[in-house]
Amino acid sequence: MNQPPNRPGQDGTSSFTSNDFLKFLIPSLIGLMFFIVPIPTDDGFTIPVAFLSNQLIDLIGGVVPTLAVIMMGISVLGSLWTYMAKPAFVLERPHFNSLLNITPFWFGMRVVGFIAGVMTLLVIGPAMITSEYTGGLLLYDLIPILFATFLFAGMLLPLLLNFGLLEFVGTMLIKVMRPLFKLPGRASLDSLASWVGDATIGILLTTKQYENGYYTKREAAVIATTFSVVSITFTIVILSYMELDAYFLQYYGAIIISGIVAALIMPRIYPLSKKADTPYEETELKPEEPVPANVSMPKWALRQALLKSRSSKSFIATLKDGFQNVLDMWLGILPIVMAVGTIALVIAEYTPLFTILGKPFEPILMLLQVPEAEAAAQTMVVGFADMFLPAVLGSGIESEMTRFIIATVSVTQLIFMSEVGGLLLGSKLPISFVDLVLIFLLRTFITLPIIVGIAHLVF
């Protein structure tokens, strides 16, 4: 009756059961199928998550703007209730606490997004907010894509995150992290969590490990600003909005190639190279556990994956995780996108600010033989406010090649203040606003020529 737990030894996976293997393989393969494997459509190739999202938009697209504004209202009222009443129901549950117990700044942004959504939906107030080129563009064009994609991607993400796939791939990458990127092997898990989950997941993982002594200041800063790539979910949204679904493989390939090049360079130049190799002040640095000498890397990776699958949650708990992902995206992201997007589009439509800031990129784009270089130039800097804005501003450009470049650059820039930037500045990571500006510009200059070169090959 009181048998010791079945713990596999360090030298292999013989102690694991067939159920452990199935719990790793089946959900992981299904997750890969939905997020990675392309399927043919009438317009070319896409991935299943994007296909399902488009089908939902075709089915209920007319009511999605109203539903989105309702979600923004729930976000505002829930945050206000949490601040004023401090209900135990919210504060004692980590997920609801992080979603609704937010800082005054982010609460203010949610309020701005909700007000802009109501004004646009009811067509009340100044035209600069409600017009088809500002609030209307967001609420009726972008928000429906976000709403539908968040639903399917949020529900399906646990298949990638919870059953050992990250542990397997991350462990297989351990030996490349230190020589190439000057990072410990465990950083690959943070990076992969961002790529298949969300940048905020990667940043939160990095922050937690930094505070627990697993990263130095330099390592934490490098990981958070170089590897916290926006998720597959967001890349799908951008590609769909730019009407380039047929180019998903080329698009994501360009993101990976240019992202790796930037990751090789960024840790070796200012400002990241000047961060101290010392631990967080309130902890001691913990050395990385090496792979046992008598175990091959694939076997060790499989062991880590099976340990994860063995501890994975039940089907109902996995559904709950998926539903929480959807709530995070609907309540936490939609109002921020509406707020930052409306403000930035008003600035773009009614002031010359982004045109002026983008001017230095115009001769560069012309030199690189990018069609419609003048229109594309302003999209090179607007992404600092929000990742979606380059796609919004560039969606009217006729050249597919130029839209492809804009969509890819907006992802590889990584730093956008509506989410990642705000989270970084609010964390304990050693990163300043000036650091973020410099990193954003450096990443743009590093990745742009690579992306344009790939685009010339594709188109």
HUSULFEN-V661949 format. One record per pair of residues at least 6 apart in sequence whose C-alpha atoms are under 6 Angstrom apart, sorted by the first residue. I is the first residue (numbers start at 1). J is the second residue. Records with the same first field share a line. If there is no record, write none. Layout:
I: J, J
//
This chain:
8: 15
11: 295
13: 303
20: 306, 310
23: 309
24: 163, 164, 309
27: 159
28: 159, 160, 165
31: 159, 160
34: 48, 49
38: 45, 46, 47
39: 45, 46, 47
44: 246
45: 246
46: 245, 246
53: 148, 149
64: 144
65: 139
69: 117
71: 331
72: 114, 335
75: 331
79: 100
90: 96, 97
91: 97
110: 335, 336
112: 339
113: 335, 336, 338, 339
114: 335
120: 130, 135
123: 130
129: 135
130: 136
134: 342, 345
135: 342
150: 326
151: 326
154: 322, 325, 326
155: 322, 323
163: 308, 309, 312
164: 305, 308, 309
167: 304, 305
168: 301, 302, 305
170: 188, 189
171: 301
172: 301
174: 185
177: 183, 185
178: 184
181: 264
190: 202
191: 227, 228
193: 202
194: 201, 202, 228, 229, 231
195: 229, 231
196: 231, 232
197: 231
198: 230, 231
199: 228, 229, 230
202: 228
203: 224
211: 280
213: 283, 284, 285, 286
214: 285, 286
216: 277, 278, 279
217: 276, 277, 278, 279
218: 275, 276, 277
226: 263
229: 414
239: 245
242: 395
258: 447
267: 273
279: 285
348: 354
354: 378
355: 378
358: 377, 378
361: 377
362: 373, 374, 377
365: 373
366: 373
379: 390
383: 389, 390
384: 416
385: 416, 417
386: 416, 418
387: 410, 416
391: 407
413: 440, 443, 444
415: 421, 440
//
